[in-house]
Amino acid sequence: MTAQTTEKSLNKRVAEVIEENRARVTVLAVLLFLFLAAFAGLEREDWFAVIMQGLSIGAITFLVASGLSLIFGLMDVLNLAHGEIFMLGAYVGWTVYTRFDTALDIVIPLLFLAAPFVVMPVWRKVSGRLPTDPTPRRVASWALLAVGAVVTWMTVTRFPLAIWDSGDFTQSPGNFSTQVGLGILAPLTPDTFQGAAVVAVVGLLIGGSLLAIGISAFQTHVGEIRPVTRRQVGTAATLIVAAIVLSVFKDSLNQWAFDLSTTWRFFLAMAISVGVGVALGAFIEVLLIRPLYDRPIYQLMLTLGVGFILIEVVRDVWGRPEFSMARPALFNGTGEGCPGQGLGGFFSGCSTVQVFGARLRVYNEGFVILVGLIVLVGVTMLLKRTRIGMIIRAGVQDPDMVEVLGINVRRVFTLVFALGCGLAALGGVLAAPSIGLSTGMGALFLLGALIAMAIGGLTSFPGAAAGAVLVGLLQTLIIRFGQVGINIPFLAEPFEPSPTLVPAASIILMVIVLLVLPSGLFGRGER
Amino acid sequence: MTALARTESGLGVWFRRRRGLLGVIAALVLFPFVISFVVDGAGIAAVLNNDQGNARFLQGLAIEVFILALYAISYDLILGVTGLLSFGHAMFFAVGAYSFGIALKEFELAWPLALLVVLVAALLQAGLFALVLPRVKGITFALVTLGFASVFWIVIQSSDLADYAGAEIGLQGVRPPVWFLDTTNERFAFYLVTIAILFGVYVAYTRIIDSPVGKVLHATRENEDRALMLGYNTFWFKFLALGIASITAALAGSLYAMHQPIVTPSVAGLGFTVTALLIILIGGVGTISGAIIGAAVFRLLQYYLEKWFGGTSDLLIGIAYIAIVLYLPFGIVGTWRARSLRIKAGRDRLLGVFGGGQETPPPAEE
């Protein structure tokens, strides 16, 4: 008796929910029907493989789209440089993974250069002595910047750099990548400082200080100057000491990194990529986006400009634009007992695994999806369970109100921007072993992520996840159909879309979903 | 008699009001001769004979600027004046370029017929964009239009249409149908044609924007709900703006198909929409003349940076964009207009001190 009533009320509630979200339910039902109809034409092992491949692409798209939608939701900035940050993450990860010695060589001067910027109040005090009239002050700051740039450039080139020569086969990035795959990579002969090391280090510190003074002099309004805190001095000192320690123990560190198994080096690459993404995100937000919060179209332009610059930087710094990256050893095993069987096969150390008759790659269809899930759960926990997450969710609804309540929203903005860029960089380094590196990879995944975000309702975090999965599934499904052919009624021959037509399918899906549900699957109606 | 006199005086006023514009046009027409005379050391005949040299080359560069300006003007009408953020504007341009080229090359139509095809195609795509207008707004509209343009971009470079559109390489081998559209053999004539079209469109656009219709478009940008409440069906006005912009951009595309040996699919990509956005940001959003100046700055900056710095020019262009966005918030023309008020006020005060000047009220912003 009681069971029946609860069942009845449950039915009623389901009916109400369906009634409220009729358009959403219809869209989902139609999509489900399409997927089922698609799978009806495939073998069982085929559709399992297609779903897993789709989830893999969806996971990477999700890593880009989640940051995009968090940033857009909180601060209404559509960050069009997100794809390029994804790309940069891949390149940084590649460098740490294949050429640890080069990465280390780049980090050391960067640490020296960053140290003066930490103690900004000191430079504010120095630049306070400059003339206060706007024109001479601006001239002085530009002059300082120019001198600082020259000094920095002259000293940075004195630092040793284990650089590869992309023209020489034995030194080409592709060759390094193969060597990593075979486990025979050795560090290049270590380079040394040009001239005295002390001159280079001191010169770089002076150059950094000049740059910092120049930047601080742009602030024409000289208000109350806060004294430098002990923590800032401590941070700067730590950076310098860390740089010195790194350069002293460079050779042994390199040896340690090259003796490390590629799996651990891959995790190291992931961590460093995320760190670079976070730092870059914070840098972009503070220096470039912040002055433009009241001019949305200009923000679009600005992020586009940043994107152009990042592509060019990658092209100039890494030389040749296209690299491949070997899979880490844990996911690259072959030989006896491979491919692994069943779900346990994912842990057998083989490169492929046989599940339900479908042959899957452990890295692409196992590890990538796993990381995507971890990030989904982690960010959801961050949003739902922590205080900062509460502020973010409140900020998405009404940033002004949050600010009125006495919370420093600007700091949360920086944090979310940095977090989003970090996630994109993580996506880049995850995607690198499966799709390779190219300067166009950013634009490709940005389009997918924009679509995922739009399908999910622009500002909704779970929506971005659902949209990314849909986009990934649809893309792989259409590729599969391109091979099999679609049986369209009234046509004698099955229609075989050419591979170039594949991305069009997911875009058409986006347009249809947006036209039926202008606020997306998970978005609220107001927007 | 009196009626004739009135029209004459009306025309006189019209010309006097636009004497700056007429001066610019005259300067542009004379420009190749001056270059030919001063830089090449050749005579006037060199320009008319289409001789190789700086004059001919600079005419080509100027034609590119005019085509870009025409394209950017149309984007300014829908973004700057009407306030519709569309990310699919490159499609307007590419449809013009491809339909004109294919109509001439594959179907061998006479050029007025081909232009008619372009017109119909332009109206059709304006209809397509207008179809989604009532349902989506703001950034969602931008994404939907981006979707349309991306689909078009993918379709024209797919191998299924390779016979017509030439897949990834692009449309090539379009012969000029008539002598004044022949950029290789009759460059000066083509130069004059592009000048005539650009400034004709410019005058027409300023006329539209100053008309009551233009006021409603402004009202739509500023506050659509209010415009609706005042009894204007803003949908039709937005449709009109889209239609005019689409025809203008398609016209620019047709000229592009005449001027460039190959129409690459990249003119349909997001990058080309961004070009339009950049041009009007450089020139000044919502100021139609800003689009022309922005196009000149954009193309010349691009050309000379690439010439002087080679591979790193893209990096410098990116930095230049960021600098423009941060330091020229209203674009060149917008900033100039904002400043010119102050300059005029200062001049008036100066004249007032010497007792000769008349107080002129500051001109109202449009």
HADDOCK unambig.tbl for C-alpha pairs under 7 A between the chains (distance, minus, plus):
assign (segid A and resid 298 and name CA) (segid B and resid 325 and name CA) 6.20 0.50 0.50
assign (segid A and resid 302 and name CA) (segid B and resid 322 and name CA) 5.58 0.50 0.50
assign (segid A and resid 302 and name CA) (segid B and resid 325 and name CA) 6.68 0.50 0.50
assign (segid A and resid 305 and name CA) (segid B and resid 318 and name CA) 4.75 0.50 0.50
assign (segid A and resid 305 and name CA) (segid B and resid 319 and name CA) 6.99 0.50 0.50
assign (segid A and resid 305 and name CA) (segid B and resid 321 and name CA) 6.11 0.50 0.50
assign (segid A and resid 305 and name CA) (segid B and resid 322 and name CA) 6.02 0.50 0.50
assign (segid A and resid 306 and name CA) (segid B and resid 318 and name CA) 6.76 0.50 0.50
assign (segid A and resid 308 and name CA) (segid B and resid 315 and name CA) 6.81 0.50 0.50
assign (segid A and resid 308 and name CA) (segid B and resid 318 and name CA) 5.68 0.50 0.50
assign (segid A and resid 309 and name CA) (segid B and resid 315 and name CA) 5.04 0.50 0.50
assign (segid A and resid 309 and name CA) (segid B and resid 318 and name CA) 5.45 0.50 0.50
assign (segid A and resid 312 and name CA) (segid B and resid 314 and name CA) 6.56 0.50 0.50
assign (segid A and resid 312 and name CA) (segid B and resid 315 and name CA) 5.51 0.50 0.50
assign (segid A and resid 498 and name CA) (segid B and resid 159 and name CA) 6.86 0.50 0.50
assign (segid A and resid 500 and name CA) (segid B and resid 154 and name CA) 6.72 0.50 0.50
assign (segid A and resid 500 and name CA) (segid B and resid 158 and name CA) 5.39 0.50 0.50
assign (segid A and resid 501 and name CA) (segid B and resid 154 and name CA) 6.15 0.50 0.50
assign (segid A and resid 501 and name CA) (segid B and resid 155 and name CA) 6.52 0.50 0.50
assign (segid A and resid 501 and name CA) (segid B and resid 158 and name CA) 6.24 0.50 0.50
assign (segid A and resid 504 and name CA) (segid B and resid 151 and name CA) 5.14 0.50 0.50
assign (segid A and resid 504 and name CA) (segid B and resid 154 and name CA) 6.45 0.50 0.50
assign (segid A and resid 507 and name CA) (segid B and resid 147 and name CA) 5.54 0.50 0.50
assign (segid A and resid 507 and name CA) (segid B and resid 151 and name CA) 6.86 0.50 0.50
assign (segid A and resid 508 and name CA) (segid B and resid 147 and name CA) 6.99 0.50 0.50
assign (segid A and resid 511 and name CA) (segid B and resid 144 and name CA) 5.52 0.50 0.50
assign (segid A and resid 511 and name CA) (segid B and resid 147 and name CA) 6.35 0.50 0.50
assign (segid A and resid 515 and name CA) (segid B and resid 132 and name CA) 6.98 0.50 0.50
assign (segid A and resid 515 and name CA) (segid B and resid 135 and name CA) 6.39 0.50 0.50
assign (segid A and resid 518 and name CA) (segid B and resid 135 and name CA) 6.51 0.50 0.50
assign (segid A and resid 518 and name CA) (segid B and resid 136 and name CA) 5.67 0.50 0.50
